[in-house]
Amino acid sequence: QVQLVESGGGLVQPGGSLRLSCAASGTIFSISAMGWYRQAPGKQRELVATLTSLGSTDYVDSVKGRFSISRVNANNTVYLHMNSLKLEDTAVYYCYAYYRSTTYWGQGTQVTVSS
């Protein structure tokens, strides 16, 4: 079992920055990948960023060059650094972890980009 607790969402103006955190606990050894999805109102959930256990990263095209994902193993936390935020980044962001063929989810954190 893996438990994920997210934090860091909020309201930010266009062009601003936020950092989301996802702290993992439980049976966390050999997690294959962690990352973030988001879901905007009326839209499907989309994969935003992934970080594998080998250190490779991947991003949806719309956030490349603006978002970056990182992990601090000492505290089992994954971060999503979001810069140059746009109105269309507004969504609920969900952390996920893929472990032993099972996807675990955080509770979600709201990011609102508005002037």
C-alpha positions as CSV (number, residue, x, y, z in Angstrom):
1,Q,0.0,0.0,0.0
2,V,1.1,3.5,-0.8
3,Q,-0.4,6.7,0.7
4,L,0.0,10.0,-1.0
5,V,-0.6,13.4,0.5
6,E,-0.5,16.5,-1.6
7,S,-0.1,20.1,-0.8
8,G,0.8,23.4,-2.4
9,G,-2.2,24.3,-4.5
10,G,-3.8,27.7,-4.5
11,L,-4.7,30.9,-6.4
12,V,-2.1,32.5,-8.5
13,Q,-2.1,35.2,-11.2
14,P,-1.2,34.4,-14.8
15,G,2.6,34.3,-15.1
16,G,3.0,33.3,-11.5
17,S,4.5,30.2,-10.0
18,L,3.5,27.4,-7.6
19,R,5.1,24.3,-6.3
20,L,3.0,21.2,-5.6
21,S,4.3,18.6,-3.2
22,C,3.4,14.9,-2.9
23,A,4.6,13.0,0.1
24,A,4.6,9.2,-0.2
25,S,4.4,6.8,2.8
26,G,3.7,3.1,3.3
27,T,5.3,0.5,1.1
28,I,7.3,2.8,-1.0
29,F,10.3,0.9,-2.1
30,S,10.5,0.1,-5.8
31,I,7.8,2.6,-6.8
32,S,8.1,2.5,-10.6
33,A,7.0,6.0,-11.3
34,M,5.4,9.0,-9.7
35,G,3.9,12.1,-11.2
36,W,0.9,14.3,-11.6
37,Y,-2.3,14.3,-13.5
38,R,-4.8,17.2,-13.7
39,Q,-8.4,17.5,-14.4
40,A,-10.1,20.7,-15.5
41,P,-13.9,21.2,-15.2
42,G,-15.6,19.4,-18.1
43,K,-12.4,17.8,-19.3
44,Q,-10.8,14.4,-19.0
45,R,-8.0,13.8,-16.6
46,E,-4.6,14.3,-18.4
47,L,-1.1,13.2,-17.5
48,V,1.0,16.3,-16.8
49,A,4.4,15.0,-15.7
50,T,6.0,11.7,-14.8
51,L,9.3,10.8,-13.1
52,T,10.4,7.2,-13.2
53,S,12.5,5.3,-10.7
54,L,15.4,5.5,-13.3
55,G,15.2,9.3,-13.2
56,S,13.6,9.9,-16.6
57,T,10.9,12.5,-17.0
58,D,8.1,13.2,-19.4
59,Y,5.7,16.1,-19.8
60,V,2.6,16.9,-21.7
61,D,3.4,19.3,-24.5
62,S,1.4,22.1,-23.1
63,V,3.6,22.4,-20.0
64,K,7.0,21.7,-21.5
65,G,9.5,24.4,-20.6
66,R,7.2,25.7,-17.8
67,F,6.8,22.8,-15.4
68,S,9.4,20.5,-13.9
69,I,9.1,17.5,-11.7
70,S,11.6,16.4,-9.1
71,R,12.0,14.0,-6.3
72,V,13.7,14.1,-2.9
73,N,14.3,10.5,-1.8
74,A,15.2,11.5,1.7
75,N,11.6,12.5,2.5
76,N,9.9,10.5,-0.3
77,T,8.4,13.6,-1.8
78,V,7.8,14.5,-5.4
79,Y,7.5,18.1,-6.4
80,L,5.9,19.8,-9.4
81,H,7.4,23.2,-10.0
82,M,5.0,25.2,-12.1
83,N,6.2,28.5,-13.7
84,S,4.7,30.9,-16.2
85,L,1.2,29.7,-15.2
86,K,-1.6,30.2,-17.7
87,L,-5.4,30.4,-17.3
88,E,-5.6,27.0,-18.9
89,D,-3.5,25.4,-16.1
90,T,-6.5,25.8,-13.8
91,A,-7.4,22.3,-12.6
92,V,-7.4,19.9,-9.8
93,Y,-4.0,18.3,-9.7
94,Y,-3.6,14.7,-8.6
95,C,-0.4,13.0,-7.5
96,Y,0.0,9.4,-8.5
97,A,2.4,6.5,-7.8
98,Y,2.7,3.3,-9.8
99,Y,3.7,0.4,-7.7
100,R,3.4,-3.3,-8.4
101,S,0.9,-2.9,-11.2
102,T,-1.3,-0.6,-9.1
103,T,-1.8,3.1,-9.4
104,Y,-2.3,5.0,-6.2
105,W,-3.8,8.5,-6.0
106,G,-3.6,11.5,-3.8
107,Q,-6.6,13.4,-2.8
108,G,-6.1,16.2,-5.3
109,T,-5.2,19.9,-4.9
110,Q,-6.8,22.8,-6.6
111,V,-4.7,25.1,-8.7
112,T,-6.5,28.2,-9.9
113,V,-4.9,30.7,-12.3
114,S,-6.8,33.9,-12.4
115,S,-6.3,37.6,-12.7
